[in-house]
Amino acid sequence: MLAAAVALPAVGGAGITIKSATEGLQLKPEALAEPPLPEKSVLLDRDGDPFAQFYFENRESITLDQVAPVMREAIVAIEDFRFYEHGPIDLEGTFRALVTNLSSGGVSQGGSSITQQYVKLVLLNKAETDAERRAATATTYPRKLAELRYAMALEKKYSKDEILERYLNISYFGAGAYGIQAAAKRFFDKPAAKLTLAEAATLAGAVQNPSVTDPNVGKASRKRLLDRRNIVLDRMAELDKISDQEAAAAKAKSLGWKDVDIPGGCHESKYPYFCLYVQHEMLTNAAFGKTESQRRRLLRDGGLTIKTTLDTKMQKASEEAIGHYVDPGDMPAASQAMVVPGTGEIRAMAASRKFGTSKKKNQISYNLPADRAHGGGAGFQAGSTFKVFTLLTALDQGMKVDDGLKAPNAYLAPSASAFKDCEGNSVGAISGPPAHNSSEGTGGFKSLSTGTWGSVNTFFLALEQKVGLCEVVTMAKKLGAKRADGDSLREVQTFTLGVNEMDPVTMANSYATIAARGEYCRPMAVTEVRDRYGKAKQHKPRCKQVLDEEVADAASHILSGVFTKGTMQDVGGIGRDAAGKTGTTDDYTAAWFAGYTPDLSSAVSIGDPRGAFRHDLVGVTIGGRYWSYVYGASISGPIWKESMLKALEDIEASSFTAINMDRFGGCSTGCAPKPPKEKKEEGDERDGFPFPFPEGDDLPDEEEQDDGPDPGGRDDGRPDDYRNDGLGVPQDTPVTPFQ
């Protein structure tokens, strides 16, 4: 009879030759590989408490004894009522399908047993490509014969109850629910063990064509599902599984669709940005699989328990501090990341705007504190936070804290070859608008210390020229600096002024390298992954010494002065050893503060995700307060201070390693020149200063004067920052690959 089922339609022109049908008729058991069913994965914070879950398919596998008996009866009655009587092949069902197919001239009825249906679903689950998915569902006789061979092997391997259990767990019921447990919760807000007759009949009816009867689609689909439910009830009564009265009572009930929200997904987590980071880290990091397909399969199969580095107390400190200065409805957005020096463990990731897709609620659909590789956008220009890399290069080349050079009020490269990128190309800007200083950062002699405290643009351009652009770029790369959009760092003259777009995680980690005395550690968010079988794999910090310890100590010594003598002195410190640097881009397109203690590093950025160059931070209202201009010390600095105070309150204060003054103290050849003594004429004194002034502008720092608005139109009494027009802007593009 099976031979006829295969051969006769071929003679009638169904598209399969007699030869191919005969060759395909190999009715011998064939083992079927059954990969694990996709399950949800759970994320734990560093204390072991769950805070998020994500999945490829919303499924929760259960055993058959956790399924209500009436549900088992309903699914068998409608899908394969002779399931417990026939073997791997239901000859009666196959013959019935044969008669129908012969009359139609094709394959219009399957006659598949539950075992055969399970085989098809396993093949679909295994499919990696569209071609494999089409092959698993093709209405051809060779595919049906393959199902039969697999079914024969499965019926030898498992009992009928075991096959039914697997079928109920793998089946899709519609409305995003895979498996009977997820379906019971999604449709009726209860576990499968507590399903009633009407509910069981509804779910049994949904399996046949879930896309047509999906209750989440609309009223028409719900009506079709109700009709299908009643067919199941009639069939159960026909088979004497229930009485006619029970069927009638169940048919009188409404559908009972509860439309319970699908659980999980990073968007539902209390900490969605951290959840997104973990998800993308596991997709891109070779530690979680040698190939991209292996890593994607790991996340797709799920069933993982992932322990992360998240510290909920530090996370709360960050969220509260951001909330005190920036409102969720503000278009400019603040974001922050906290990283542990010496391990690279990310403790917190927060943003002022809520994660989601609702424009009405001003939500944002990408990972604001992270780079694009971790679900983020293109970042914001880092401004003067990048001057740290030039400072480190100068110290590494042997300059002392009081060594320096004369900085002009406006800077143009003396020649194109004054700056060379790492490929040897000359990139000096010898024409066009020069870089200027603000009123606080006038020209004159600046040391490494005073130039850093005042954030003097022209000083750092001259210093970068002295130590070498490529050398500064190389230093930045050693500390993990990379563009948020994944492109190569732009090696231009204004590199030291922060023209590259960055993200808070990367900047916090770069500064953490200085805090760890030159030990760079790759940012990490996952410490352990436990699979569904309980097997755990530990993930350790990946660190490397990239900088002389004493060079890092000297940099910390100088950067500590930013709080007491520099651009953060109005904000103040945090009552323990701390160092950092403000960053404000020219034209106020973004503002940063990055800083650290020996125990924790953090970076805060603020900018407008709609496009920093189109929507700058001039004349804006943020957090209910109007700002004429937003500087690094205006909002980012106070957020950093408040959050770090809270985050570190239970951690005993550590101290920086003291600077080696024998190596870095004082100055060598680049000392500040002493102003020549002028003979003071009687009555020739103005405000305590000699008059006329000595020629040139080499006044001692404490005697520098405000020379009025600079050519760039800024007379703000604030530190210098500069950006290079024409670079990229963040893009609000959803990139979440999973729910």
Sequence and secondary structure as in RCSB ss.txt:
>XXXX:A:sequence
MLAAAVALPAVGGAGITIKSATEGLQLKPEALAEPPLPEKSVLLDRDGDPFAQFYFENRESITLDQVAPVMREAI
VAIEDFRFYEHGPIDLEGTFRALVTNLSSGGVSQGGSSITQQYVKLVLLNKAETDAERRAATATTYPRKLAELRY
AMALEKKYSKDEILERYLNISYFGAGAYGIQAAAKRFFDKPAAKLTLAEAATLAGAVQNPSVTDPNVGKASRKRL
LDRRNIVLDRMAELDKISDQEAAAAKAKSLGWKDVDIPGGCHESKYPYFCLYVQHEMLTNAAFGKTESQRRRLLR
DGGLTIKTTLDTKMQKASEEAIGHYVDPGDMPAASQAMVVPGTGEIRAMAASRKFGTSKKKNQISYNLPADRAHG
GGAGFQAGSTFKVFTLLTALDQGMKVDDGLKAPNAYLAPSASAFKDCEGNSVGAISGPPAHNSSEGTGGFKSLST
GTWGSVNTFFLALEQKVGLCEVVTMAKKLGAKRADGDSLREVQTFTLGVNEMDPVTMANSYATIAARGEYCRPMA
VTEVRDRYGKAKQHKPRCKQVLDEEVADAASHILSGVFTKGTMQDVGGIGRDAAGKTGTTDDYTAAWFAGYTPDL
SSAVSIGDPRGAFRHDLVGVTIGGRYWSYVYGASISGPIWKESMLKALEDIEASSFTAINMDRFGGCSTGCAPKP
PKEKKEEGDERDGFPFPFPEGDDLPDEEEQDDGPDPGGRDDGRPDDYRNDGLGVPQDTPVTPFQ
>XXXX:A:secstr
 HHHHHHHHHHTTSS  HHHHHHH   S            EEEE TTS EEEEE SS B    GGGS HHHHHHH
HHHH TTTTTS SS HHHHHHHHHHHHHHTS       HHHHHHHHHHHHH  SHHHHHHHH   HHHHHHHHHH
HHHHHHHS HHHHHHHHHHH EEETTEESHHHHHHHHHSS GGG  HHHHHHHHHHTS TTTS TTT HHHHHHH
HHHHHHHHHHHHHTTSS HHHHHHHHTS            GGGSSSHHHHHHHHHHHHH GGG SSHHHHHHHHH
H   EEEE   HHHHHHHHHHHHHH  TT SSEEEEEEE TTT BEEEEEESS BSS TTTT B S TTS GGGT
    EE GGGGHHHHHHHHHHTT  TT EEEE SEE  SSGGGSB TTS B    SSS EE  GGG SEEEEHHH
HHHHT HHHHHHHHHHH HHHHHHHHHHTT   TTSS     GGGGGT SEE HHHHHHHHHHHHTTSEEE  B 
EEEEE TTS EEE    EEE S HHHHHHHHHHHHHHHHTSTTTTT   SS  EEEEEE GGGSEEEEEEE SS 
EEEEEEE TT TTTS SEEEEETTEEEEE  IIIIIHHHHHHHHHHHTTTS         HHHHSS SS      
      TT EETTEESS  SSS   GGG     S TTS   S       TT             
